[in-house]
């Protein structure tokens, strides 16, 4: 009888341990994260006037590296504010993409939640002194909408597929697959993949970073 009572006492403790308890609830929208980003550009992008050197008959850059920073605050009930900044650079070129908005999430089950975010986005491409130009810059700002879901196939793993479209002169579409893995109660590891298109150009980005939940 004593052994049974001890087992019943230990069992709840095991359920609340970091390994047994899901620290990646699909309703977790209070966090800040950041890390490394690598971006590969499509052939059409690298052969465009943004990156191609007519004099040398070669592309100045076919990939870029940088960093990202994003965060979310669940300020009341199922509403949250979210934003992110992504910056990639190669030689005299820099590409930045940022957005901010307000969102709503709806739990469907214990392991699935749907979410959508409405806001404003900005895309900016800068090139330094090159091709006879000085500090040439392309920048656009427009409305942004994102929709996706959060799914926890296992306690320690959160999957977040989403689609976002930004309304610039040429529509910017992003297909993203986020992965978040538990390290401790508050610390997570992020591994994200995204494929983006704008006009006839496309780029693929890979992110590896750390997320802190609060």
N, C-alpha and C positions, 0 to 999 in steps of 0.2 A: 504493500500500500504506500509506503514511504517512497519507494522507487517510482511508482506511478505519479505521485504528487510532484516529485522533483522533475519528472519528465514534462508534466503539464506546466510547470513553472519555467522551464528552459525553453519550451516550444515557442511561446510568444516572443522571447528575446531573439530567437533565431529569425523569426519573421520580420523583426524590426532592424536587423543587422543590415549593413550596407550591401551585402551580397544577396540577401533575400528580399529586401524591400526595393520596389521600383523607385529610383530617384529621378526618373525621366517621365513624369506624368505628362500626358498630352495637353494639360492645361497650364503648363509652366511657361509663363510669359514675363517673368522678372529675371533678367539676366543681362550681362555685358560680355562680349567676346571679341577676340581679335587674333590675328596671326599672319602667316605667309600666304601670298597669292602668286600663282604662275598663270600667264595667259598666252595661249597660242592663237595666232591670227591666221585667217584663211588666205588662200592664194590670191583671191580677188582683192582682199584687204591690203596685203603686202604689195600688190602690183598697182594699187591706187596712187593718186597723187599725194596722199598723206605719207606714204612710206617709200615710194619708188624714186630712185635717182636716175633721171633720163640721161644725164651726162655719163654716169658710170654703168648704166644699163643693169642695175642691180637694186635689190631692196635693202633699205637701211636696217630694217628689223622684221623678223618673222615671229618673234615672241617677246614678251615683256614680263618683268617680275616686280613684285611690290608687296603691299600689305592691305589688310582690311580691318575694319572696326565696325561693330554693330551692337545694338542693344534694344531692349524692350522693357516696358514698364506697364504692368497690369494695374492700372490706377483705380479701377472700380469694377466689381462684378465680372462680366465677360468682355470688358473693353480694355484696350491697351494702346499705348503709343510706341511706335517702333521706328528705327532709323538705321542707316548704314552708310559707310563711306568705303569705297574701293579705289585704290590707287596703284597703277602699274607704270613702270618707267623703263626706258631702254635708250641709252645714249642721250640724244637731245629731245627725245619724244616722251611725253607723259599722257596717260589716259586715266581719267577719273570718272567715277559714276557714283552718285549719292542720291538717296531718297529719304523722305520722312513722311509719316502718315499715322492715321488712327485706324485701329482694327477691331474686329469682333470675332470671337471664337465660340463654337458650339460643340460641346461633347456629344458624341454619338453613342459611344460605349466606354467601358473602362480603358480600352486600349486605343481608341480612335477619337480624334477631334478634327472638325473642319474649321478653317479660318479664312478671313478675307481682310485686306488692308487697302485703304484709299488714301492717296496723298499726292505729293509733288516730287518729281525727280529731275535731276540735272546730269547731263552727259557733256564732258569737256575733253577735247583733244588739243594739246599744245605741242608745237614743234619749234625748236630754237632756231638759231641762225643756220639755215641750210637751204639748198636748192635756189639760192638767190633771194630767199625770204628771211625776214627777221621777226622772230616771235609771232609766227602765224598761229591763230587760235580758232578753234571751232567749239561753240558752246550753245547748248539748247536746254530749255527748261519746259516741262509740260506735266500734265496730269498723269498719275500712275495708279494702277490697280493690280493687286496680287491676290491669288486664290490658291489654297493648298490644303493639305491635311497632315496631321501628325499621327504616327502609328508606332506603337511599341511592340515589336514581335517578341522581344525578350526584355526582362527587367532592366538590363544594363544597356539597352540599345534603343535609341529613338530615331525613326526614319521620318524625313519631312520632304516629300515631293511638292513642288509648287510651280505655278506659272505666273509671270508678271509681264504686263505690257505698259510701256511709257509712250505717251502721245507727243512725240517730237514732229519735226517736219517730215521725217521718215520714221515710221513706227519702230520702236525698239521692243523686241520680244525676248524674254529670258525663260528658259526651261531649267529648273534647278532641282538637284537632289541633295538634301542635307542629311548628314549622319552625325549623331551625338552619342558619345560613349561615356558612361559613368567612370569616374576615378575615385571620387569620394562624395560625401553629401552635397558639397557645393561646387566641386571642381569637375569639369567635363573636358573631353577631347572632341574637337570638331573635325570632320573630313567631308568637304563639300565639293560638288561638281556642278558646273553650269554650262549651258550652251546658249549663246545669244546671237540674234540676228538684227541687223539694221540696214535697210535698203537691200543691196545685193551683197553686203558684207556679213561675215560671221566670225565669231571667236569662241574659244573654249577655255574655261577657267577652272583651276584646281586650287582649293584652299585647305590649309591645315593650321589649326589654331586651338586655343584654349577658351573655354566658357566658364564664367563664374556666375552662379545663380544666387539670388538673395531673396 
